Amino acid sequence: MNISDLKAEMNGEVDSETLATIFRSADTDNDKKLSKDERRALRFTLENKKMDLMQEMFTYQEQ
């Protein structure tokens, strides 16, 4: 994921293929449903990724 991906996510422009890829990677038992723990882990991972990208954007703007 890069800065343009973050912008697309924030603008609601992420395509269904990207969302499907994220979903498949989180679906550990491959039943096409996320358990409560899988949802929590996915949310945690995505929030961390988003914060990392926001920090990267901030650092880039300071330069």
The first five atom37 places (N, CA, C, CB, O) and aatype in JSON, in Angstrom:
{
  "aatype": [12, 2, 9, 15, 3, 10, 11, 0, 6, 12, 2, 7, 6, 19, 3, 15, 6, 16, 10, 0, 16, 9, 13, 1, 15, 0, 3, 16, 3, 2, 3, 11, 11, 10, 15, 11, 3, 6, 1, 1, 0, 10, 1, 13, 16, 10, 6, 2, 11, 11, 12, 3, 10, 12, 5, 6, 12, 13, 16, 18, 5, 6, 5],
  "atom_mask": [
    [1, 1, 1, 1, 1],
    [1, 1, 1, 1, 1],
    [1, 1, 1, 1, 1],
    [1, 1, 1, 1, 1],
    [1, 1, 1, 1, 1],
    [1, 1, 1, 1, 1],
    [1, 1, 1, 1, 1],
    [1, 1, 1, 1, 1],
    [1, 1, 1, 1, 1],
    [1, 1, 1, 1, 1],
    [1, 1, 1, 1, 1],
    [1, 1, 1, 0, 1],
    [1, 1, 1, 1, 1],
    [1, 1, 1, 1, 1],
    [1, 1, 1, 1, 1],
    [1, 1, 1, 1, 1],
    [1, 1, 1, 1, 1],
    [1, 1, 1, 1, 1],
    [1, 1, 1, 1, 1],
    [1, 1, 1, 1, 1],
    [1, 1, 1, 1, 1],
    [1, 1, 1, 1, 1],
    [1, 1, 1, 1, 1],
    [1, 1, 1, 1, 1],
    [1, 1, 1, 1, 1],
    [1, 1, 1, 1, 1],
    [1, 1, 1, 1, 1],
    [1, 1, 1, 1, 1],
    [1, 1, 1, 1, 1],
    [1, 1, 1, 1, 1],
    [1, 1, 1, 1, 1],
    [1, 1, 1, 1, 1],
    [1, 1, 1, 1, 1],
    [1, 1, 1, 1, 1],
    [1, 1, 1, 1, 1],
    [1, 1, 1, 1, 1],
    [1, 1, 1, 1, 1],
    [1, 1, 1, 1, 1],
    [1, 1, 1, 1, 1],
    [1, 1, 1, 1, 1],
    [1, 1, 1, 1, 1],
    [1, 1, 1, 1, 1],
    [1, 1, 1, 1, 1],
    [1, 1, 1, 1, 1],
    [1, 1, 1, 1, 1],
    [1, 1, 1, 1, 1],
    [1, 1, 1, 1, 1],
    [1, 1, 1, 1, 1],
    [1, 1, 1, 1, 1],
    [1, 1, 1, 1, 1],
    [1, 1, 1, 1, 1],
    [1, 1, 1, 1, 1],
    [1, 1, 1, 1, 1],
    [1, 1, 1, 1, 1],
    [1, 1, 1, 1, 1],
    [1, 1, 1, 1, 1],
    [1, 1, 1, 1, 1],
    [1, 1, 1, 1, 1],
    [1, 1, 1, 1, 1],
    [1, 1, 1, 1, 1],
    [1, 1, 1, 1, 1],
    [1, 1, 1, 1, 1],
    [1, 1, 1, 1, 1]
  ],
  "atom_positions": [
    [[0.86, -1.17, 0.0], [0.0, 0.0, 0.0], [0.9, 1.23, 0.0], [-0.98, 0.0, 1.23], [1.91, 1.28, 0.71]],
    [[0.53, 2.22, -0.8], [1.31, 3.44, -0.85], [0.41, 4.65, -0.6], [2.02, 3.57, -2.22], [-0.76, 4.49, -0.25]],
    [[0.95, 5.82, -0.77], [0.21, 7.04, -0.45], [-1.05, 7.17, -1.31], [1.1, 8.27, -0.63], [-2.09, 7.58, -0.81]],
    [[-0.96, 6.84, -2.58], [-2.15, 6.94, -3.45], [-3.22, 5.95, -3.02], [-1.77, 6.7, -4.91], [-4.41, 6.24, -3.14]],
    [[-2.81, 4.76, -2.52], [-3.78, 3.79, -2.01], [-4.5, 4.35, -0.79], [-3.1, 2.46, -1.65], [-5.71, 4.18, -0.65]],
    [[-3.75, 5.02, 0.08], [-4.36, 5.63, 1.27], [-5.35, 6.71, 0.87], [-3.28, 6.22, 2.2], [-6.45, 6.79, 1.42]],
    [[-4.97, 7.54, -0.09], [-5.88, 8.59, -0.56], [-7.15, 7.97, -1.14], [-5.19, 9.48, -1.61], [-8.25, 8.46, -0.9]],
    [[-6.99, 6.9, -1.91], [-8.15, 6.23, -2.5], [-9.04, 5.66, -1.42], [-7.7, 5.12, -3.47], [-10.27, 5.74, -1.51]],
    [[-8.43, 5.07, -0.39], [-9.2, 4.51, 0.72], [-9.99, 5.62, 1.41], [-8.28, 3.79, 1.73], [-11.17, 5.44, 1.73]],
    [[-9.34, 6.75, 1.65], [-9.99, 7.84, 2.35], [-11.12, 8.45, 1.51], [-8.97, 8.91, 2.71], [-12.09, 8.97, 2.07]],
    [[-11.0, 8.39, 0.2], [-12.02, 8.93, -0.69], [-13.04, 7.88, -1.11], [-11.37, 9.52, -1.92], [-13.94, 8.19, -1.9]],
    [[-12.93, 6.66, -0.6], [-13.86, 5.61, -0.95], [-13.68, 5.09, -2.36], [0.0, 0.0, 0.0], [-14.64, 4.63, -2.98]],
    [[-12.47, 5.16, -2.89], [-12.22, 4.78, -4.27], [-11.49, 3.45, -4.41], [-11.42, 5.84, -4.95], [-11.01, 3.12, -5.49]],
    [[-11.41, 2.67, -3.34], [-10.73, 1.39, -3.4], [-11.61, 0.43, -4.19], [-10.42, 0.83, -1.97], [-12.81, 0.32, -3.93]],
    [[-11.02, -0.26, -5.15], [-11.82, -1.16, -5.98], [-12.12, -2.47, -5.26], [-11.1, -1.43, -7.29], [-11.48, -2.81, -4.26]],
    [[-13.08, -3.19, -5.78], [-13.53, -4.42, -5.13], [-12.45, -5.49, -5.14], [-14.79, -4.95, -5.82], [-12.41, -6.32, -4.24]],
    [[-11.58, -5.49, -6.14], [-10.51, -6.48, -6.2], [-9.53, -6.3, -5.04], [-9.76, -6.39, -7.54], [-9.09, -7.27, -4.43]],
    [[-9.2, -5.06, -4.74], [-8.3, -4.77, -3.62], [-8.94, -5.19, -2.3], [-7.95, -3.28, -3.58], [-8.29, -5.81, -1.46]],
    [[-10.21, -4.86, -2.13], [-10.91, -5.26, -0.91], [-10.99, -6.77, -0.79], [-12.31, -4.66, -0.87], [-10.84, -7.32, 0.3]],
    [[-11.22, -7.46, -1.91], [-11.28, -8.93, -1.89], [-9.93, -9.52, -1.5], [-11.71, -9.46, -3.27], [-9.88, -10.5, -0.75]],
    [[-8.85, -8.93, -1.98], [-7.51, -9.41, -1.62], [-7.26, -9.25, -0.13], [-6.43, -8.65, -2.42], [-6.74, -10.15, 0.52]],
    [[-7.63, -8.1, 0.41], [-7.48, -7.86, 1.85], [-8.32, -8.86, 2.64], [-7.88, -6.42, 2.22], [-7.86, -9.42, 3.63]],
    [[-9.54, -9.07, 2.2], [-10.45, -9.99, 2.88], [-9.89, -11.41, 2.87], [-11.84, -9.96, 2.24], [-9.88, -12.08, 3.9]],
    [[-9.42, -11.88, 1.7], [-8.88, -13.24, 1.6], [-7.67, -13.43, 2.51], [-8.48, -13.56, 0.15], [-7.5, -14.49, 3.11]],
    [[-6.84, -12.4, 2.63], [-5.65, -12.54, 3.48], [-6.03, -12.63, 4.95], [-4.71, -11.37, 3.25], [-5.28, -13.2, 5.74]],
    [[-7.17, -12.07, 5.33], [-7.6, -12.12, 6.73], [-8.43, -13.35, 7.05], [-8.39, -10.88, 7.06], [-8.57, -13.7, 8.22]],
    [[-8.97, -14.01, 6.04], [-9.87, -15.15, 6.22], [-9.04, -16.41, 6.45], [-10.81, -15.32, 4.99], [-8.79, -17.17, 5.51]],
    [[-8.61, -16.64, 7.68], [-7.66, -17.72, 7.96], [-8.24, -19.11, 7.77], [-7.17, -17.59, 9.35], [-7.51, -20.02, 7.39]],
    [[-9.53, -19.3, 8.03], [-10.1, -20.63, 7.85], [-10.79, -20.8, 6.5], [-11.09, -20.93, 8.96], [-11.43, -21.82, 6.25]],
    [[-10.66, -19.78, 5.63], [-11.11, -19.85, 4.24], [-12.59, -20.18, 4.09], [-10.3, -20.86, 3.5], [-12.98, -20.88, 3.15]],
    [[-13.43, -19.69, 5.02], [-14.87, -19.94, 4.91], [-15.62, -18.72, 4.37], [-15.44, -20.34, 6.26], [-16.85, -18.7, 4.38]],
    [[-14.89, -17.72, 3.89], [-15.44, -16.49, 3.33], [-16.21, -15.66, 4.36], [-16.36, -16.82, 2.17], [-17.01, -14.8, 4.0]],
    [[-15.97, -15.93, 5.63], [-16.55, -15.13, 6.7], [-15.44, -14.84, 7.7], [-17.76, -15.88, 7.39], [-14.6, -15.7, 7.97]],
    [[-15.44, -13.66, 8.24], [-14.43, -13.31, 9.23], [-15.02, -13.46, 10.63], [-13.92, -11.86, 9.02], [-16.11, -12.98, 10.92]],
    [[-14.28, -14.14, 11.47], [-14.69, -14.27, 12.86], [-14.44, -12.94, 13.56], [-13.94, -15.43, 13.57], [-13.82, -12.03, 13.01]],
    [[-14.93, -12.84, 14.77], [-14.74, -11.62, 15.55], [-13.24, -11.32, 15.72], [-15.42, -11.75, 16.94], [-12.81, -10.17, 15.59]],
    [[-12.46, -12.36, 16.01], [-11.01, -12.17, 16.19], [-10.33, -11.78, 14.88], [-10.38, -13.44, 16.74], [-9.43, -10.94, 14.87]],
    [[-10.77, -12.39, 13.76], [-10.19, -12.04, 12.46], [-10.52, -10.59, 12.09], [-10.7, -12.99, 11.37], [-9.67, -9.88, 11.57]],
    [[-11.75, -10.17, 12.36], [-12.12, -8.77, 12.09], [-11.3, -7.81, 12.93], [-13.62, -8.55, 12.36], [-10.83, -6.78, 12.45]],
    [[-11.11, -8.16, 14.2], [-10.32, -7.32, 15.1], [-8.88, -7.23, 14.59], [-10.36, -7.87, 16.55], [-8.3, -6.14, 14.56]],
    [[-8.31, -8.37, 14.2], [-6.93, -8.38, 13.71], [-6.8, -7.59, 12.41], [-6.45, -9.82, 13.5], [-5.83, -6.86, 12.22]],
    [[-7.77, -7.75, 11.52], [-7.74, -7.01, 10.26], [-7.85, -5.51, 10.51], [-8.87, -7.48, 9.33], [-7.11, -4.72, 9.92]],
    [[-8.77, -5.12, 11.37], [-8.94, -3.7, 11.69], [-7.65, -3.14, 12.3], [-10.13, -3.5, 12.67], [-7.22, -2.05, 11.93]],
    [[-7.04, -3.89, 13.22], [-5.8, -3.46, 13.85], [-4.69, -3.29, 12.81], [-5.36, -4.49, 14.93], [-3.97, -2.29, 12.81]],
    [[-4.58, -4.26, 11.9], [-3.56, -4.21, 10.86], [-3.77, -3.02, 9.94], [-3.55, -5.5, 10.06], [-2.83, -2.3, 9.61]],
    [[-5.02, -2.82, 9.51], [-5.31, -1.72, 8.59], [-5.11, -0.36, 9.27], [-6.73, -1.83, 8.07], [-4.63, 0.58, 8.64]],
    [[-5.48, -0.26, 10.54], [-5.28, 1.0, 11.25], [-3.79, 1.3, 11.4], [-5.94, 0.95, 12.64], [-3.37, 2.45, 11.25]],
    [[-3.0, 0.27, 11.7], [-1.54, 0.48, 11.81], [-0.95, 0.89, 10.47], [-0.86, -0.8, 12.32], [-0.1, 1.78, 10.41]],
    [[-1.38, 0.23, 9.39], [-0.89, 0.56, 8.06], [-1.26, 2.0, 7.7], [-1.46, -0.42, 7.01], [-0.45, 2.74, 7.14]],
    [[-2.48, 2.39, 8.03], [-2.94, 3.74, 7.75], [-2.11, 4.77, 8.53], [-4.44, 3.89, 8.09], [-1.72, 5.79, 7.98]],
    [[-1.85, 4.49, 9.8], [-1.04, 5.41, 10.61], [0.38, 5.51, 10.07], [-1.03, 4.95, 12.08], [0.96, 6.59, 10.04]],
    [[0.95, 4.38, 9.64], [2.29, 4.4, 9.06], [2.32, 5.27, 7.81], [2.75, 2.98, 8.72], [3.25, 6.06, 7.61]],
    [[1.31, 5.13, 6.96], [1.26, 5.92, 5.74], [1.05, 7.4, 6.03], [0.16, 5.41, 4.83], [1.62, 8.26, 5.36]],
    [[0.22, 7.69, 7.02], [0.0, 9.09, 7.39], [1.3, 9.71, 7.91], [-1.11, 9.2, 8.45], [1.6, 10.87, 7.61]],
    [[2.05, 8.95, 8.69], [3.35, 9.43, 9.18], [4.31, 9.65, 8.02], [3.95, 8.42, 10.19], [5.05, 10.63, 7.99]],
    [[4.28, 8.73, 7.06], [5.13, 8.86, 5.88], [4.77, 10.12, 5.09], [5.01, 7.61, 4.98], [5.65, 10.84, 4.63]],
    [[3.48, 10.39, 4.94], [3.03, 11.6, 4.24], [3.48, 12.85, 5.0], [1.49, 11.59, 4.08], [3.94, 13.81, 4.39]],
    [[3.34, 12.83, 6.31], [3.73, 13.97, 7.13], [5.23, 14.23, 7.0], [3.36, 13.73, 8.61], [5.66, 15.38, 6.84]],
    [[6.02, 13.17, 7.08], [7.47, 13.29, 6.96], [7.84, 13.83, 5.58], [8.15, 11.94, 7.22], [8.73, 14.67, 5.46]],
    [[7.17, 13.33, 4.55], [7.45, 13.78, 3.18], [7.13, 15.27, 3.02], [6.63, 12.95, 2.17], [7.87, 15.99, 2.36]],
    [[6.03, 15.72, 3.62], [5.64, 17.12, 3.51], [6.61, 18.04, 4.23], [4.24, 17.32, 4.05], [6.77, 19.2, 3.85]],
    [[7.26, 17.54, 5.27], [8.22, 18.36, 6.02], [9.51, 18.58, 5.24], [8.55, 17.7, 7.35], [10.24, 19.54, 5.52]],
    [[9.8, 17.74, 4.28], [11.07, 17.83, 3.55], [11.06, 18.91, 2.53], [11.38, 16.54, 2.88], [12.05, 19.12, 1.83]]
  ]
}
